[in-house]
Amino acid sequence: MKKDYDFSKAQQGKFYIPIEELEIPTYSKHITDFISKIDELYGYFLDSIIGFFNNYKQIDDIQKQTIKNIRSDVVLDDLTFSYGKGDPNDPNSIELHRTSQGKLKKRNEKNGDNCILAARFFIILTYIFWEEEYREKIANALKINKNNLIVPIIGDLRMLRNDIIHHQSIITKETISKLKVINKFKEGEEIRLLEKEVENLVAELKKAVYTINEQYNKKNQLLNQIKKTVLDIEPKAEVIIYGSRSRDDAASDSDWDFLVLLDDIVNDERIDNIRHRLYEIEWETGEIISCIVINKEQWNSSLYKVMPFHKNVEYEGVIL
């Protein structure tokens, strides 16, 4: 550290901003909440598979001790195992479930049937929480239609959930044709996700959901940059975004369409000044920006109001 730095008059905490004063976007909070829900559901899955394997180890250890004291022709896996309520020797006790020791071990072994079932529950519950609890909240906060908030991997969960519930966990031809991200399955196969595959699914889900944040942060940054650029040149301008970007149904390479309304005479010099500065943003961001510049009175005239373009902008345009 340089010796000539003088901190004697420094004010501790001068640049500190209390968390309650920070402007945290609402959609960011809902996204964070959904990520937390994914973590919670994944935690239940991990708790389950650890419990399953502990069951396996317990019965396996008991069998290893028992086999030392019984006849060699006895197959322990064929013996009965049951869950119940009360003392097994009490005639009033209740048997809740019965199976063989072998079947119990097999379903509780690593990546056994219980693990597969827990993975299916994870798929179903993750999709339900997204669709019923979080999707609309995030969409409303982003001011877009719920149906326009699309996360491909969650769309895959919807298709898998449908096959789990309605097709005995067998992948259908329709599902294969609609899967976008999860591509490990073939038509007619059983939906079986192993422990490591669920881990990978969770990572991909989080990445995809966080991308919503990045996608709309990027959009907001670009819109703010365009608005500031236009207003620096024309302080009284009105900037309107319209088209697919305002409807939030744009492709990744879609244009950004803007209408700029100005007071007074709109000549080539004023138009060129705006378009030149927007071209610099195009070059900087790699986005394609289209801009139409019109006089405000002309735009609000009866002649313009009957035009399809005017009606489209009125219907889908958003003033920045």
Rosetta silent file (secondary structure, phi, psi, omega in degrees, C-alpha in Angstrom):
SEQUENCE: MKKDYDFSKAQQGKFYIPIEELEIPTYSKHITDFISKIDELYGYFLDSIIGFFNNYKQIDDIQKQTIKNIRSDVVLDDLTFSYGKGDPNDPNSIELHRTSQGKLKKRNEKNGDNCILAARFFIILTYIFWEEEYREKIANALKINKNNLIVPIIGDLRMLRNDIIHHQSIITKETISKLKVINKFKEGEEIRLLEKEVENLVAELKKAVYTINEQYNKKNQLLNQIKKTVLDIEPKAEVIIYGSRSRDDAASDSDWDFLVLLDDIVNDERIDNIRHRLYEIEWETGEIISCIVINKEQWNSSLYKVMPFHKNVEYEGVIL
SCORE:     score description
SCORE:     0.000 S_00000001
   1 L     0.000  137.737  179.474    0.000    0.000    0.000 S_00000001
   2 L   -65.025  140.617 -178.966    1.283    3.481   -0.853 S_00000001
   3 L   -72.726  -23.594 -176.395    2.464    5.473    2.173 S_00000001
   4 L   -82.996    1.304  174.062    0.954    8.717    0.837 S_00000001
   5 L   -72.634  126.127 -177.482   -2.621    7.353    1.095 S_00000001
   6 L  -113.696  110.812  179.952   -4.271    9.305    3.914 S_00000001
   7 L  -103.158   11.975 -173.543   -7.269    7.661    5.552 S_00000001
   8 L   -65.378  -26.487 -178.872   -7.360    9.938    8.568 S_00000001
   9 L  -107.365   13.580 -177.963  -10.462   11.764    7.315 S_00000001
  10 L   -68.611  147.497  177.626  -12.206    8.750    5.854 S_00000001
  11 L  -107.349  110.789 -177.716  -15.861    8.167    6.750 S_00000001
  12 L   -62.213  130.880  177.485  -16.517    4.533    7.522 S_00000001
  13 L    78.174   14.234 -177.282  -19.470    3.157    5.598 S_00000001
  14 L   -61.281  -35.263 -176.510  -19.814    6.236    3.384 S_00000001
  15 L  -100.457   11.120  179.473  -20.404    4.139    0.300 S_00000001
  16 L   -79.150  132.231  176.466  -22.509    1.508    2.018 S_00000001
  17 L  -114.925  116.579  179.002  -26.068    1.160    0.700 S_00000001
  18 L   -55.215  143.239 -175.703  -28.490   -0.664    3.044 S_00000001
  19 H   -57.883  -32.813 -178.100  -29.990   -3.729    1.367 S_00000001
  20 H   -70.375  -15.493  179.343  -33.522   -2.352    1.787 S_00000001
  21 H   -93.320  -11.099  179.019  -32.548    0.645   -0.383 S_00000001
  22 L   -73.189  140.762  178.482  -31.235   -1.438   -3.253 S_00000001
  23 L   -91.457   90.641  179.943  -33.550   -1.761   -6.224 S_00000001
  24 L   -91.914  119.537 -178.627  -33.668   -5.517   -6.720 S_00000001
  25 L   -55.383  139.743 -178.683  -35.860   -6.429   -9.722 S_00000001
  26 H   -59.745  -39.990 -178.023  -38.961   -8.368   -8.712 S_00000001
  27 H   -63.769  -31.588  177.883  -38.345  -10.984  -11.381 S_00000001
  28 H   -63.629  -39.923  178.841  -34.870  -11.603   -9.913 S_00000001
  29 H   -64.493  -44.473 -179.682  -36.441  -12.406   -6.552 S_00000001
  30 H   -65.452  -37.503  177.002  -38.930  -14.843   -8.104 S_00000001
  31 H   -64.278  -44.800  177.873  -36.148  -16.498  -10.089 S_00000001
  32 H   -61.188  -39.785  178.383  -34.061  -16.819   -6.932 S_00000001
  33 H   -63.531  -40.069  179.703  -37.059  -18.282   -5.117 S_00000001
  34 H   -68.569  -38.240  175.182  -37.546  -20.872   -7.866 S_00000001
  35 H   -60.160  -41.235  177.560  -33.855  -21.782   -7.753 S_00000001
  36 H   -63.180  -37.354  178.415  -34.268  -22.287   -3.996 S_00000001
  37 H   -66.467  -39.657  175.398  -37.267  -24.530   -4.663 S_00000001
  38 H   -59.785  -45.037  178.392  -35.188  -26.627   -7.082 S_00000001
  39 H   -60.495  -41.184 -179.764  -32.529  -26.943   -4.371 S_00000001
  40 H   -62.992  -46.903 -179.780  -35.176  -27.960   -1.852 S_00000001
  41 H   -65.645  -37.777  177.803  -36.620  -30.653   -4.126 S_00000001
  42 H   -67.283  -35.014  175.763  -33.138  -31.904   -4.976 S_00000001
  43 H   -61.461  -41.508  176.604  -32.385  -32.058   -1.256 S_00000001
  44 H   -61.987  -40.196  178.595  -35.404  -34.322   -0.773 S_00000001
  45 H   -61.780  -46.698 -179.102  -34.119  -36.503   -3.603 S_00000001
  46 H   -64.844  -42.654  176.161  -30.649  -36.754   -2.010 S_00000001
  47 H   -56.096  -41.903 -176.734  -32.149  -37.470    1.421 S_00000001
  48 H   -65.223  -49.019 -174.620  -34.185  -40.236   -0.177 S_00000001
  49 H   -69.621  -30.306  174.572  -31.385  -41.982   -2.036 S_00000001
  50 H   -67.549  -42.244  176.501  -29.132  -41.879    1.013 S_00000001
  51 H   -62.560  -40.368  178.814  -31.965  -43.392    3.049 S_00000001
  52 H   -59.710  -47.459 -176.219  -32.539  -46.022    0.356 S_00000001
  53 H   -68.963  -33.089  175.539  -28.895  -47.073    0.376 S_00000001
  54 H   -64.081  -38.044  174.607  -28.822  -47.163    4.181 S_00000001
  55 H   -59.764  -46.193  179.374  -31.783  -49.556    4.017 S_00000001
  56 H   -58.773  -48.188 -178.073  -29.838  -51.687    1.560 S_00000001
  57 H   -62.557  -40.058 -177.679  -26.725  -51.691    3.755 S_00000001
  58 H   -62.906  -49.818 -178.930  -28.722  -52.548    6.864 S_00000001
  59 H   -68.572  -34.413  178.869  -30.446  -55.599    5.379 S_00000001
  60 H   -66.817  -41.871  179.015  -27.245  -56.681    3.630 S_00000001
  61 H   -64.969  -40.902  178.858  -25.237  -56.474    6.880 S_00000001
  62 H   -62.532  -42.415  179.372  -27.916  -58.446    8.743 S_00000001
  63 H   -62.647  -40.305 -179.066  -27.852  -61.121    6.043 S_00000001
  64 H   -64.824  -34.594  176.894  -24.068  -61.403    6.235 S_00000001
  65 H   -75.733  -37.326 -176.709  -24.275  -61.987    9.972 S_00000001
  66 H   -68.826  -37.863 -173.144  -27.234  -64.366    9.682 S_00000001
  67 H   -62.521  -20.830  179.584  -25.721  -66.568    7.005 S_00000001
  68 H   -71.827  -21.007 -172.211  -23.026  -67.716    9.428 S_00000001
  69 H  -116.044   13.268 -179.901  -25.643  -69.354   11.658 S_00000001
  70 L  -126.903  171.786  179.896  -28.060  -71.010    9.207 S_00000001
  71 L   -64.771  149.399 -176.380  -28.098  -73.935    6.800 S_00000001
  72 L   -69.608  -20.025 -177.547  -26.268  -73.411    3.547 S_00000001
  73 L   -87.104   -1.404  179.439  -29.358  -74.239    1.463 S_00000001
  74 L   -83.719  125.646  177.566  -31.359  -71.279    2.835 S_00000001
  75 L   -97.909  105.792 -174.275  -31.596  -68.375    0.375 S_00000001
  76 H   -62.113  -34.176 -178.730  -31.945  -65.267    2.510 S_00000001
  77 H   -63.705  -19.863  179.651  -33.121  -63.122   -0.403 S_00000001
  78 H   -86.427  -12.562 -178.115  -36.203  -65.346   -0.659 S_00000001
  79 L   -73.529  156.252 -175.694  -37.189  -64.787    2.967 S_00000001
  80 E   -77.258  144.326  170.003  -39.960  -62.363    3.862 S_00000001
  81 E  -130.134  135.592 -179.604  -39.427  -58.801    4.992 S_00000001
  82 E  -140.779  149.791  169.691  -42.328  -56.718    6.268 S_00000001
  83 E  -101.110  144.517 -179.843  -43.086  -53.286    7.674 S_00000001
  84 E  -157.895  175.927  175.914  -45.709  -53.064   10.384 S_00000001
  85 E  -117.059  127.655  179.021  -47.178  -51.253   13.370 S_00000001
  86 L    96.914  176.612  178.675  -46.892  -52.816   16.815 S_00000001
  87 L   -69.385  125.160  179.893  -45.124  -55.893   18.177 S_00000001
  88 L   -56.082  -26.164 -179.777  -44.900  -58.577   15.450 S_00000001
  89 L   -83.580   -7.602  179.780  -45.824  -61.163   18.101 S_00000001
  90 L   -87.379  123.802  179.996  -49.003  -59.277   19.012 S_00000001
  91 L   -61.583  -18.232  178.875  -52.030  -60.556   17.058 S_00000001
  92 L   -88.626   -3.118  178.436  -53.352  -56.978   16.995 S_00000001
  93 L   -66.154  157.319 -176.395  -50.275  -55.652   15.195 S_00000001
  94 E  -116.076  127.392  174.518  -50.802  -54.405   11.650 S_00000001
  95 E   -86.747  124.211 -177.068  -48.739  -55.429    8.652 S_00000001
  96 E   -94.954  -33.755 -176.460  -48.259  -52.417    6.363 S_00000001
  97 E  -159.933  141.770  178.773  -46.147  -53.886    3.607 S_00000001
  98 E  -133.692  139.361  175.715  -44.585  -57.226    2.719 S_00000001
  99 E  -154.462 -177.750  174.343  -41.871  -58.145    0.252 S_00000001
 100 E   -93.775  158.777  179.083  -38.852  -60.445    0.019 S_00000001
 101 H   -63.073  -34.884  179.224  -35.455  -59.459    1.358 S_00000001
 102 H   -64.741  -45.178  179.515  -34.037  -59.749   -2.150 S_00000001
 103 H   -66.377  -37.038  177.926  -36.604  -57.369   -3.638 S_00000001
 104 H   -61.054  -45.729  178.711  -36.073  -54.970   -0.751 S_00000001
 105 H   -63.040  -43.642 -175.004  -32.333  -54.902   -1.426 S_00000001
 106 H   -64.294  -42.230 -177.958  -32.755  -54.522   -5.166 S_00000001
 107 H   -74.891  -21.776 -179.648  -35.084  -51.540   -5.021 S_00000001
 108 H   -96.884   -5.515 -179.287  -32.913  -49.812   -2.386 S_00000001
 109 L   -66.988  165.670 -179.853  -29.552  -50.443   -4.051 S_00000001
 110 L   -56.923  127.260 -177.796  -27.636  -47.578   -5.667 S_00000001
 111 L    60.682   27.196  176.334  -29.615  -46.418   -8.731 S_00000001
 112 L   -79.171 -171.516 -174.739  -32.279  -49.025   -7.950 S_00000001
 113 H   -61.052  -34.962  179.025  -35.993  -48.675   -8.544 S_00000001
 114 H   -65.151  -39.823  176.428  -36.494  -46.395   -5.528 S_00000001
 115 H   -62.419  -43.623  179.941  -33.888  -43.958   -6.874 S_00000001
 116 H   -61.859  -41.943  179.572  -35.583  -44.018  -10.292 S_00000001
 117 H   -66.095  -41.172  178.441  -38.972  -43.326   -8.682 S_00000001
 118 H   -62.914  -36.758  177.240  -37.536  -40.465   -6.615 S_00000001
 119 H   -64.404  -38.322  178.066  -36.102  -38.964   -9.806 S_00000001
 120 H   -66.489  -39.991  175.663  -39.561  -39.101  -11.410 S_00000001
 121 H   -60.042  -40.686  178.936  -41.050  -37.339   -8.392 S_00000001
 122 H   -60.330  -44.607  178.961  -38.372  -34.653   -8.794 S_00000001
 123 H   -59.880  -49.441 -176.588  -39.336  -34.154  -12.452 S_00000001
 124 H   -63.094  -48.794 -175.724  -43.050  -33.944  -11.671 S_00000001
 125 H   -68.900  -37.385  178.784  -42.743  -31.610   -8.672 S_00000001
 126 H   -61.722  -44.687  179.569  -40.230  -29.287  -10.333 S_00000001
 127 H   -65.488  -42.640 -178.839  -42.548  -28.794  -13.288 S_00000001
 128 H   -61.278  -45.280  179.871  -45.627  -28.322  -11.080 S_00000001
 129 H   -63.831  -39.250  177.580  -43.936  -25.655   -8.949 S_00000001
 130 H   -62.172  -51.223 -171.967  -42.737  -23.837  -12.079 S_00000001
 131 H   -73.202  -38.246 -173.446  -46.097  -23.898  -13.815 S_00000001
 132 H   -93.766  -21.908 -171.659  -48.372  -23.322  -10.815 S_00000001
 133 H  -118.515  -42.343 -167.390  -46.260  -21.087   -8.586 S_00000001
 134 H  -110.265  -32.740 -173.283  -43.401  -19.276  -10.315 S_00000001
 135 H   -58.715  -48.431 -178.152  -43.871  -18.937  -14.083 S_00000001
 136 H   -67.195  -37.340  178.623  -46.692  -16.417  -13.925 S_00000001
 137 H   -61.956  -45.542 -179.762  -45.013  -14.385  -11.169 S_00000001
 138 H   -65.567  -43.870 -179.528  -41.808  -14.065  -13.194 S_00000001
 139 H   -61.658  -44.293  179.687  -43.746  -13.287  -16.392 S_00000001
 140 H   -62.486  -41.200  179.468  -45.834  -10.607  -14.661 S_00000001
 141 H   -65.914  -32.140  177.447  -42.724   -9.013  -13.180 S_00000001
 142 H   -83.906   -6.830 -179.239  -41.148   -8.989  -16.649 S_00000001
 143 L    61.923   45.159  175.265  -44.413   -7.578  -18.063 S_00000001
 144 L  -130.093  163.405  176.571  -44.777  -10.355  -20.614 S_00000001
 145 L   -68.011  139.388 -179.977  -47.425  -12.955  -21.289 S_00000001
 146 H   -53.304  -40.186 -177.807  -46.958  -16.121  -19.252 S_00000001
 147 H   -69.484  -15.906  177.670  -47.023  -18.212  -22.431 S_00000001
 148 H   -88.855   -7.059  176.479  -44.122  -16.196  -23.838 S_00000001
 149 L   -89.914   96.642 -172.816  -41.886  -17.126  -20.910 S_00000001
 150 L  -116.794  126.059  174.311  -40.348  -20.278  -22.334 S_00000001
 151 L  -120.642  106.290 -170.709  -37.513  -22.295  -20.790 S_00000001
 152 H   -51.392  -42.060 -176.533  -36.785  -25.256  -23.109 S_00000001
 153 H   -68.530  -29.507  176.268  -35.525  -27.661  -20.440 S_00000001
 154 H   -74.797  -30.901  170.962  -38.661  -27.065  -18.347 S_00000001
 155 H   -61.112  -36.606  175.440  -40.686  -27.765  -21.469 S_00000001
 156 H   -63.725  -41.005  178.349  -38.854  -31.104  -21.561 S_00000001
 157 H   -61.294  -37.399  178.463  -39.899  -31.749  -17.951 S_00000001
 158 H   -60.137  -44.203 -179.405  -43.514  -31.116  -18.967 S_00000001
 159 H   -67.682  -41.602  178.875  -43.309  -33.809  -21.655 S_00000001
 160 H   -65.011  -42.108  178.175  -41.571  -36.294  -19.330 S_00000001
 161 H   -58.379  -43.303 -179.634  -44.124  -35.605  -16.596 S_00000001
 162 H   -60.433  -42.272  179.484  -46.927  -36.340  -19.045 S_00000001
 163 H   -70.809  -34.884  178.279  -45.380  -39.698  -19.987 S_00000001
 164 H   -63.380  -44.748 -174.608  -44.702  -40.593  -16.344 S_00000001
 165 H   -80.293  -41.878 -169.990  -48.306  -39.948  -15.330 S_00000001
 166 H  -104.840  -10.585 -176.384  -50.226  -41.010  -18.427 S_00000001
 167 L  -133.024   31.900  175.538  -48.001  -43.582  -20.152 S_00000001
 168 L    53.306   36.267  177.737  -46.560  -45.665  -17.310 S_00000001
 169 L    65.061   24.973  177.197  -43.222  -43.807  -17.585 S_00000001
 170 E  -102.929  131.163 -178.477  -42.703  -44.946  -21.180 S_00000001
 171 L   -69.407  128.228 -179.693  -41.361  -42.380  -23.650 S_00000001
 172 L   -96.428  165.409  178.609  -43.839  -41.676  -26.451 S_00000001
 173 H   -61.275  -40.494  179.715  -43.181  -40.656  -30.037 S_00000001
 174 H   -61.158  -42.387  179.736  -44.702  -37.217  -29.363 S_00000001
 175 H   -62.832  -45.514  178.985  -42.314  -36.629  -26.467 S_00000001
 176 H   -56.648  -39.490 -177.050  -39.280  -37.582  -28.558 S_00000001
 177 H   -71.864  -19.258 -174.374  -40.346  -35.082  -31.228 S_00000001
 178 H  -109.464  -11.252  179.101  -40.668  -32.236  -28.693 S_00000001
 179 L   -65.835  131.905 -177.342  -37.672  -32.727  -26.384 S_00000001
 180 L  -106.900  -33.977 -172.968  -35.227  -29.844  -26.818 S_00000001
 181 L  -118.074  -47.951 -178.322  -32.521  -30.385  -24.204 S_00000001
 182 L   -82.693  105.111 -171.785  -32.906  -33.828  -22.596 S_00000001
 183 L  -121.779   25.515 -176.952  -31.996  -36.148  -25.463 S_00000001
 184 L   -84.368  -13.290 -171.388  -30.946  -39.400  -23.786 S_00000001
 185 L   -96.772  157.585  171.562  -34.209  -41.249  -24.430 S_00000001
 186 L  -123.435  154.992 -179.775  -35.579  -43.252  -27.351 S_00000001
 187 L   -55.663  133.184  178.667  -39.200  -43.966  -28.155 S_00000001
 188 L    89.548   -9.761  178.356  -40.571  -46.843  -26.071 S_00000001
 189 L   -77.174  156.916  174.235  -37.871  -46.628  -23.410 S_00000001
 190 E   -82.328  142.386  178.545  -38.660  -46.337  -19.719 S_00000001
 191 L   -77.095  103.962 -178.600  -37.911  -42.986  -18.097 S_00000001
 192 L  -132.561  108.319  175.288  -35.011  -43.843  -15.801 S_00000001
 193 L  -105.185  124.730  179.088  -32.724  -41.095  -14.521 S_00000001
 194 L   -82.024  169.996 -175.723  -29.787  -42.261  -12.422 S_00000001
 195 H   -52.848  -48.768 -178.218  -28.342  -40.341   -9.478 S_00000001
 196 H   -66.021  -33.611  179.645  -25.630  -38.645  -11.558 S_00000001
 197 H   -70.244  -34.199  174.577  -28.124  -37.776  -14.285 S_00000001
 198 H   -67.027  -40.065  176.268  -30.387  -36.048  -11.768 S_00000001
 199 H   -57.719  -46.159  178.948  -27.358  -34.087  -10.556 S_00000001
 200 H   -65.024  -38.111  179.038  -26.680  -32.989  -14.146 S_00000001
 201 H   -62.330  -43.586  179.352  -30.364  -32.146  -14.659 S_00000001
 202 H   -60.653  -43.667  179.581  -30.356  -29.883  -11.602 S_00000001
 203 H   -62.168  -42.647  179.828  -27.261  -28.067  -12.887 S_00000001
 204 H   -68.525  -37.011  177.210  -28.845  -27.545  -16.322 S_00000001
 205 H   -61.801  -48.032 -179.501  -32.119  -26.363  -14.765 S_00000001
 206 H   -61.951  -43.586  179.081  -30.347  -23.746  -12.663 S_00000001
 207 H   -59.388  -44.678 -178.689  -28.289  -22.590  -15.624 S_00000001
 208 H   -65.785  -42.132 -178.220  -31.413  -22.227  -17.772 S_00000001
 209 H   -69.695  -39.802  176.221  -33.383  -20.357  -15.105 S_00000001
 210 H   -63.347  -28.304  178.937  -30.488  -18.004  -14.374 S_00000001
 211 H   -63.157  -29.970  174.798  -30.371  -17.304  -18.110 S_00000001
 212 H   -56.741  -47.068  178.228  -33.802  -15.676  -17.751 S_00000001
 213 H   -56.299  -52.334 -176.574  -32.134  -13.182  -15.445 S_00000001
 214 H   -63.539  -41.389 -177.719  -29.254  -12.564  -17.843 S_00000001
 215 H   -60.492  -46.363 -176.245  -31.541  -12.390  -20.876 S_00000001
 216 H   -83.060  -25.397  170.577  -33.800   -9.706  -19.439 S_00000001
 217 H   -63.286  -43.208  178.243  -30.958   -7.813  -17.748 S_00000001
 218 H   -62.344  -42.771  179.072  -29.322   -7.627  -21.177 S_00000001
 219 H   -62.190  -46.891 -178.388  -32.584   -6.458  -22.726 S_00000001
 220 H   -63.740  -39.066  178.380  -33.093   -3.760  -20.099 S_00000001
 221 H   -62.606  -43.628 -179.999  -29.505   -2.559  -20.470 S_00000001
 222 H   -64.891  -44.643 -179.791  -29.895   -2.267  -24.245 S_00000001
 223 H   -63.127  -41.245  178.119  -33.229   -0.435  -23.976 S_00000001
 224 H   -64.768  -38.864  179.561  -31.823    1.989  -21.422 S_00000001
 225 H   -65.177  -42.823  179.598  -28.786    2.596  -23.628 S_00000001
 226 H   -66.221  -44.341  179.369  -30.944    3.286  -26.686 S_00000001
 227 H   -61.043  -46.686 -179.430  -33.277    5.594  -24.777 S_00000001
 228 H   -62.528  -41.505 -179.226  -30.380    7.558  -23.275 S_00000001
 229 H   -61.965  -45.829 -179.760  -28.655    7.834  -26.661 S_00000001
 230 H   -65.528  -43.797 -177.409  -31.771    9.198  -28.385 S_00000001
 231 H   -70.202  -26.085  174.616  -32.577   11.629  -25.553 S_00000001
 232 H   -64.130  -33.099 -179.476  -29.003   12.924  -25.528 S_00000001
 233 H   -87.124  -44.401 -176.624  -29.573   14.010  -29.132 S_00000001
 234 L  -128.655   88.084 -173.747  -33.268   14.873  -28.902 S_00000001
 235 L   -58.551  -24.711 -177.954  -34.244   15.573  -25.249 S_00000001
 236 L   -99.675   10.293 -176.952  -37.974   15.838  -26.041 S_00000001
 237 L   -70.540  153.811  172.075  -38.147   12.663  -28.134 S_00000001
 238 E  -114.634  123.160 -174.802  -40.537    9.830  -27.396 S_00000001
 239 E  -110.288  125.642 -176.978  -39.001    6.370  -27.951 S_00000001
 240 E  -125.341  128.869  172.651  -41.272    3.359  -28.539 S_00000001
 241 E   -96.535  137.483  179.916  -40.214   -0.249  -29.015 S_00000001
 242 E  -141.469  178.317  179.019  -42.559   -2.404  -31.081 S_00000001
 243 L    86.461 -160.147 -173.787  -42.550   -5.712  -32.944 S_00000001
 244 H   -62.551  -30.836 -179.718  -41.359   -9.091  -31.717 S_00000001
 245 H   -70.606  -31.495  176.601  -39.046   -7.593  -29.104 S_00000001
 246 H   -78.313  -29.314  179.379  -41.926   -5.770  -27.416 S_00000001
 247 H   -81.988  -13.084 -176.787  -44.115   -8.882  -27.631 S_00000001
 248 L    61.332   36.930  171.658  -41.304  -11.046  -26.201 S_00000001
 249 L  -124.518   26.833 -176.770  -41.692  -13.666  -28.898 S_00000001
 250 L   -77.775  151.172  168.347  -38.515  -12.711  -30.765 S_00000001
 251 L   -79.550  167.400 -176.433  -35.878  -15.115  -32.041 S_00000001
 252 L   -62.678  -26.078 -177.676  -32.309  -14.593  -30.856 S_00000001
 253 L  -106.604   17.362 -179.954  -31.408  -12.831  -34.129 S_00000001
 254 L   -70.341  152.134  175.340  -34.575  -10.710  -34.453 S_00000001
 255 L   -67.772  158.897  169.203  -34.336   -6.971  -35.099 S_00000001
 256 E  -104.893  112.165 -173.992  -34.986   -4.389  -32.411 S_00000001
 257 E  -100.596  126.894 -178.410  -37.660   -2.097  -33.892 S_00000001
 258 E  -129.527  145.523  170.701  -38.059    1.452  -32.587 S_00000001
 259 E  -115.174  126.962  179.242  -40.255    4.394  -33.403 S_00000001
 260 E  -114.597  121.097 -179.191  -38.896    7.822  -32.442 S_00000001
 261 E  -104.274  127.771 -176.703  -41.369   10.714  -32.309 S_00000001
 262 E  -121.497  152.713  170.823  -39.985   14.268  -32.520 S_00000001
 263 L   -79.365  161.705  173.168  -41.390   17.786  -32.219 S_00000001
 264 L    65.444 -164.549 -175.612  -41.052   20.292  -35.042 S_00000001
 265 L   -74.111  130.226  177.992  -39.761   19.566  -38.524 S_00000001
 266 L   -99.810  104.301 -179.802  -38.130   16.157  -38.947 S_00000001
 267 L  -107.063  176.082 -176.915  -35.403   16.564  -41.553 S_00000001
 268 H   -61.600  -34.683 -178.109  -32.674   14.282  -42.842 S_00000001
 269 H   -64.180  -44.612 -179.889  -30.068   15.766  -40.530 S_00000001
 270 H   -66.112  -42.055  179.340  -32.030   14.962  -37.383 S_00000001
 271 H   -62.962  -45.733 -177.761  -32.837   11.451  -38.634 S_00000001
 272 H   -64.640  -36.770  178.815  -29.209   10.786  -39.595 S_00000001
 273 H   -59.850  -44.713 -179.777  -27.940   11.979  -36.199 S_00000001
 274 H   -67.377  -49.426 -176.509  -30.158    9.456  -34.402 S_00000001
 275 H   -64.734  -34.737  178.610  -29.471    6.584  -36.775 S_00000001
 276 H   -64.263  -43.860  179.945  -25.716    7.165  -36.719 S_00000001
 277 H   -67.694  -36.695  177.866  -25.616    6.947  -32.922 S_00000001
 278 H   -69.294  -31.502  176.272  -27.815    3.847  -32.947 S_00000001
 279 H   -62.894  -35.301  177.496  -25.502    2.280  -35.533 S_00000001
 280 H   -63.262  -37.821  176.669  -22.673    2.677  -33.008 S_00000001
 281 H   -67.907  -39.623  174.964  -24.748    0.660  -30.526 S_00000001
 282 H   -54.654  -49.223 -177.376  -25.359   -1.941  -33.238 S_00000001
 283 H   -63.250  -38.107 -177.651  -21.618   -2.251  -33.789 S_00000001
 284 H   -72.457  -39.450 -172.176  -20.950   -2.463  -30.059 S_00000001
 285 H  -100.376  -19.993 -175.582  -23.631   -5.034  -29.196 S_00000001
 286 L    79.817    6.845  178.178  -24.004   -7.057  -32.397 S_00000001
 287 L   -91.096  151.984  178.760  -27.762   -6.431  -32.321 S_00000001
 288 L   -96.714  118.057 -175.029  -29.742   -5.245  -35.367 S_00000001
 289 E  -115.153  122.139  176.739  -31.536   -1.981  -34.587 S_00000001
 290 E  -109.434  136.532 -174.463  -34.190   -0.536  -36.905 S_00000001
 291 E  -137.371  128.152  173.664  -35.428    2.980  -36.304 S_00000001
 292 E  -112.108  128.554 -178.018  -38.258    5.027  -37.848 S_00000001
 293 E  -114.093  124.232 -175.547  -38.287    8.754  -37.029 S_00000001
 294 E  -138.299  151.832  173.923  -41.557   10.708  -37.430 S_00000001
 295 E   -69.553  139.374 -176.028  -42.976   14.028  -36.335 S_00000001
 296 H   -61.266  -45.488 -178.545  -45.319   13.685  -33.328 S_00000001
 297 H   -64.022  -39.748  178.598  -48.172   15.711  -34.851 S_00000001
 298 H   -63.382  -42.532 -179.904  -47.937   13.761  -38.071 S_00000001
 299 H   -62.427  -35.556 -177.333  -47.987   10.462  -36.134 S_00000001
 300 L   -91.248    7.046 -179.728  -51.111   11.515  -34.229 S_00000001
 301 L   -75.167  159.179  179.869  -52.942   12.766  -37.307 S_00000001
 302 H   -62.773  -29.931  179.250  -56.111   11.086  -38.561 S_00000001
 303 H   -64.164  -45.386 -178.304  -54.253   10.025  -41.709 S_00000001
 304 H   -73.167  -33.377 -173.397  -51.673    8.007  -39.762 S_00000001
 305 H   -65.344  -21.013  179.124  -54.129    6.600  -37.238 S_00000001
 306 L   -90.166   -5.133 -179.036  -55.911    4.521  -39.878 S_00000001
 307 L   -75.755  140.894  177.475  -52.682    2.933  -41.093 S_00000001
 308 H   -56.120  -38.189 -179.923  -52.035   -0.740  -40.102 S_00000001
 309 H   -61.637  -43.679  178.882  -48.534    0.198  -38.923 S_00000001
 310 H   -61.188  -43.191 -179.251  -49.962    2.810  -36.524 S_00000001
 311 H   -64.608  -38.890  178.242  -52.486    0.295  -35.193 S_00000001
 312 H   -63.319  -45.395 -179.880  -49.765   -2.314  -34.647 S_00000001
 313 H   -65.375  -40.714  177.788  -47.582    0.118  -32.717 S_00000001
 314 H   -60.949  -37.150 -175.352  -50.563    1.276  -30.665 S_00000001
 315 H   -78.217  -44.065 -171.148  -51.399   -2.323  -29.827 S_00000001
 316 H  -114.160   -7.509 -177.085  -47.964   -3.791  -29.077 S_00000001
 317 L   -70.503  151.392  177.090  -45.662   -0.794  -28.628 S_00000001
 318 E  -128.291  124.226  179.079  -44.023    0.045  -25.304 S_00000001
 319 E   -77.467  128.042  179.321  -42.872    3.580  -24.513 S_00000001
 320 L   -81.236    0.000    0.000  -39.364    3.611  -23.043 S_00000001
